[in-house]
Amino acid sequence: MRAALHFCFRLAARTSSTVPRRPFHVSCVRRAANDAPAAEPQAERPVSSCPPSTVLVGLNWLKGQPPVLALPDEEYPPWLWTITSAKPIPDDGPGGKGEKMRMRIENRKRIKEQNFMSKQ
Amino acid sequence: MSKAAARAQIVRIVVGAGKATPSPPIGPALGARGVKSMDFCKEFNARTAHIEPGVPVPTLITVQPDRTFSFVTKTPPVAYFLKKATGIDKGTAKPGHDWIASISMKHIYEIAKVKATDDHLRHLPLESIARTVVGSARSMGIRVIP
């Protein structure tokens, strides 16, 4: 059981092999029927599930704050669409930051595996 | 926690905005360090008057050896925003396996914007703050979709 849990952490979080057992609660409540949807998506940007002018619930934590609305897709910075994926490690050749990051990831992985195997 | 007469003591507590002074959370925590909880509550409620009542506000109270105190308030926890946004009551018991809700990246952006007003996050780029919000969402079982 522990082995299964341990290795599950290694799998990419975005495998869709498990069927969701509960219905999804979608956060964007569609309230504006009149606004046109955002312009056609660019090559690198996925189409947002949240059309412009939907009310974003739960962000009004100040008194008298107007409801926060979603903006059209173009008005958000381009990095927003990549926040669920890992940042690409730069390749600046030997001695650069990329090598250090790669070595750190590798070392930590090796330590975790050794620690796990020592308990088996 | 601290030396007898030398250092200031620090109390970390989460209080609903405008709703201080119940004995259970605040009374014993402050009273044990010699602070009159009524004083703190009046000042806290005054300082959080601009916030919707009931919103959890993490505060850091520093009590000096001579029993004077000062406190700093911060933005509400990310988990609070995520729960209100998705309407769930509690995070999932099996993070990474059970996905109980989904949230849009635009929503994450707005939450990150609120958190960026916090003092201890001021030096971080907004992208990094947004990524921490995504991490919190993942720990609660909320899937982030574009």
Contacts between the chains, C-beta under 8 A, distances in Angstrom:
chain1	res1	chain2	res2	distance
A	8	B	96	6.7
A	8	B	97	7.0
A	9	B	96	7.0
A	13	B	96	6.4
A	13	B	138	6.6
A	18	B	97	6.9
A	20	B	99	5.8
A	21	B	98	7.2
A	22	B	98	7.6
A	22	B	100	5.7
A	24	B	99	7.6
A	24	B	100	8.0
A	24	B	101	6.3
A	24	B	102	5.0
A	24	B	143	7.7
A	25	B	86	5.2
A	25	B	87	5.3
A	25	B	88	6.4
A	25	B	100	7.3
A	25	B	101	4.3
A	25	B	102	7.2
A	26	B	102	5.9
A	27	B	85	4.7
A	27	B	86	5.1
A	27	B	87	7.6
A	27	B	101	7.2
A	27	B	102	6.9
A	27	B	103	4.6
A	27	B	104	6.2
A	27	B	107	5.7
A	28	B	104	5.4
A	28	B	106	7.9
A	28	B	107	7.3
A	45	B	146	8.0
A	46	B	146	4.1
A	47	B	146	7.0
A	48	B	104	6.5
A	48	B	105	7.1
A	48	B	106	6.3
A	48	B	146	5.3
A	49	B	102	8.0
A	49	B	104	5.5
A	49	B	145	5.4
A	49	B	146	6.4
A	50	B	104	3.9
A	50	B	105	8.0
A	50	B	106	4.9
A	50	B	107	7.0
A	56	B	85	7.1
A	56	B	106	7.0
A	56	B	107	5.2
A	56	B	110	5.5
A	57	B	84	6.3
A	57	B	85	5.5
A	57	B	87	7.6
A	58	B	81	5.6
A	58	B	82	7.9
A	58	B	83	7.7
A	58	B	84	2.9
A	58	B	85	4.2
A	59	B	81	6.8
A	59	B	85	7.5
A	59	B	107	7.8
A	59	B	110	5.3
A	59	B	111	6.9
A	59	B	114	6.7
A	60	B	52	6.8
A	61	B	51	6.2
A	61	B	52	5.7
A	61	B	55	5.0
A	61	B	75	7.9
A	61	B	76	5.7
A	61	B	81	7.8
A	61	B	114	7.1
A	62	B	50	5.9
A	62	B	51	5.9
A	62	B	52	6.6
A	63	B	49	7.8
A	63	B	50	5.8
A	63	B	51	6.6
A	63	B	52	5.6
A	68	B	110	5.6
A	70	B	104	7.4
A	70	B	106	4.7
A	70	B	107	7.7
A	71	B	106	7.2
A	76	B	105	7.7
A	76	B	106	6.5
A	76	B	109	6.0
A	77	B	126	7.6
A	77	B	127	7.6
A	79	B	127	4.8
A	79	B	130	8.0
A	80	B	105	5.3
A	80	B	106	7.6
A	80	B	108	7.7
A	80	B	109	5.5
A	80	B	130	6.9
A	81	B	105	6.5
A	81	B	146	5.8
A	83	B	105	6.5
A	83	B	108	6.8
A	83	B	127	7.0
A	83	B	130	5.1
A	83	B	131	5.4
A	83	B	134	5.3
A	83	B	144	7.2
A	84	B	105	7.7
A	84	B	134	6.0
A	84	B	144	5.1
